[in-house]
Amino acid sequence: MNEKVLMKGNEAIAEAAIAAGCRHFFGYPITPQTEVAAYMSKRMPKIGGVYLQAESEVASINMVLGAGAAGVRVMTSTSSPGISLMAEGISYIAGSDVPCLIVNVQRGGPGLGGIQPSQADYFQATKSTAHGDFHILVFAPSTVQETVDMISTAFELGDKYRMPAMVLSDGMLGQMMEPVVLPEAKEPDNDSKDWAVSGHGGKREHNVVNSLYINPQELEDLVKARFERYEVIKENHQMAEEYLADDADIIIVAYGSSSRVSRSAIDAARKQGIKVGMIRPITLWPFPEKVINKHVGHAKAFLSVEMSMGQMVDDVRLVVNGRVPVEFYGRTGGVIPTPNEVLEQIVRINGGVQ
Amino acid sequence: MSDLNVLFAGFGGQGILFAGKVMAYAAMIEGKELSWLPSYGPEMRGGTASCSVCISDKAIGSPLVVNPDVLVVMNLPSLEKFENDVVPGGLIIIDSSIVHKKVARTDVNVVYVDASKLAEDNGLKGAANMVMLGRLFKETGFCSAENLDLGLQKSVPARKANLLDSNRKAIALGIES
């Protein structure tokens, strides 16, 4: 096993991707994600990989499409406005059934917004990344170690289902250091994708990777087949952590940085005798409906805590479906909620659920 | 000691983030759970810099220290900004070479260390951050002396290994202060 080291979340993303056999990185700098690219620019040339700073995010994501179509593990990373610029390319990648890893180290928005941590890109990541009917896998780590572990899972599931995978981090998780044990490094596997456009050598039919289908019926069939795959993913790959949820009257739903704030608030509330717990979505798409559904009943109220004006709360409400109240607390624009603020919400709701 | 939340604050360039990093590494070697969170952005360029270090026996919740148990402060704007956030009964360690103001609160413990002057008088200009860390170590005992030194060794990059001894001396000055 590798030695435990102290690493920034952003650097850990880069090293974990290399350990997962990624040798192709295309990107464009933006705070607070720049350490990912900076780290890659130092490491990739030493291990025979490609680091390329493109002229824009638009160019980066199209390079990702090209490398992914050729069958290699490829990634890009950016922060919120950068994902908006990449939107068209992400849709092309999804429409071409090409796997890749996209990292979003979120910052405050809209517009250029700010550079402090945010979770205001939930809708963008899970519902409307770009035009057309499609989904991408979305993973939300809450510690540096989990970020590392998730990178290889994201690559593997992306490859398995031939679709883009996103790791949705934020400025806090990207900039902070925590102890981490890196996984054993895997060699790149560039030859196992039999659909890839990597040269047929005159030995097989040539492959085509494409997202243009002029015939509506052909396109509908393709999209429907893709949505059947999405159902398999929803059935098999929902991930969430439950924290003190089994006896909870109130359940907080929170992911990433806001789940850490919530965890501190829950510990404080438990000391006051309030039965509160948490469901922490690890996959945001597929959304962990099953585990939330399981707790409706003994949980008499849900509280979605986010660093946004309230986005994931819609998905919680869809699962709870009116059976118990679903409330929301959030800060936005780069402001991180404090444990005390969340505790006040817990105390307030607890007054109503006794 | 189960939980210790420390906020280091000062000017960019004083080694605020580095002091926090040495503490974080030492705590890791000590076998604790920990997090290190810097302020980032334009304030790093000559303005104020701060970093949160949380040490605990269990998983760290919020890594952002809002109400520090200990505030290690190396400039006046940071003292004015964070003084009232320290928990009652907490500790403020001040570099009194730079900050001439006294703490107004009476419900916290305050230690004044002539850190920048001590460093300079001993030929260790620029190592006041390590003097402050030494004093923090003396006041809180957040790890063993051996692990503090190992934490320092881990934090100083190989290409700057020549600075290891001066940092060690500065930490010792803080412990003796």
Interface residues (C-beta under 8 A of the other chain):
Chain A: K4 L6 T31 P32 I115 Q116 T143 G171 M172 Q175 M176 M177 E178 P179 R260 V261 S262 R263 S264 A265 D267 I336 T338 P339 N340
Chain B: K21 A24 Y25 M28 E33 L34 S35 W36 L37 P38 Y40 G41 A59 I60 G61 S62 P63 L64 V66 K154
